[in-house]
Amino acid sequence: MSAEVPKKQFLSQEMELFGSPLYRPDPNQDSSASVTSQSQHAEMAFASDFTTFQHDIENCQKCPLGKSRTHFVFGVGNPNADLMLVGEAPGRDEDLQGIPFVGRAGQLLDKILVAINLSRDEVFIANVLKCRPPNNRDPLPEEVEQCEPYLRHQIALIKPKLIVALGRVAAKTLLRMEDTLKNMRQKAFTYEGVDLRVTYHPAALLRNSGFKPAAWEDFQQIRDLYQAKRKDAEVNG
């Protein structure tokens, strides 16, 4: 994630995504503000209807992953969900079916949701990237640059009360920070103005069952926070 995109390549990508004239960040403006401004500029062209938005972007070819994917993985669940779960990118099973978290990790995620009195139909599940990177490698900076505006617009349309980043890669990509999962867990963050929490990716729990007690602790806190936010929304109308 630390590799920089060459300047010419970045300008070419910027023109393709945002059109002309080029968006040129103020050198005195901090980088996080620049990212937000670019995202807002890109989203001006996105549909305000959820189904139309999905239809408009599902044939995206803005990065090389568009040519190697089997399916574009938009996301699944309730478009009015109060809880949104975000992973890093689709895997092999997700690429084949076009649905996020459908392999063994997805089955475990479904069980975790049931354990906190939720179901897949009640939440919305998505990834930072909508296409599978070759060999399930980590997303590249240029891929995130092209795809993250889609996630941001999904959040703008869904208006969740809480976002959960599943795994270190998803968390560091969204939060623009290099840190360990251990340090990011149990801390309060925000993304696009929405409260965000970080926990283990279900695949990590399958690889190392020793993480499960900590993950269960995380999800109990996520459940309590989610329920408190829903109750507060009901009280305040």
Secondary structure by P-SEA (a helix, b strand, c coil): ccccccaaaaaaaaaaacccccccccccccaaaaaaaaaaaaaccccccaaaaaaaccccccccccccccccccccccccccbbbbcccccaaaaacccccccaaaaaaaaaaaaaccccccbbbbccccccccccccccaaaaaacaaaaaaaaaaacccbbbbccaaaaaaaacccccccccccbbbbcccbbbbbbbcaaaaaacccaaaaaaaaaaaaaaaaaaaaaaaaaac
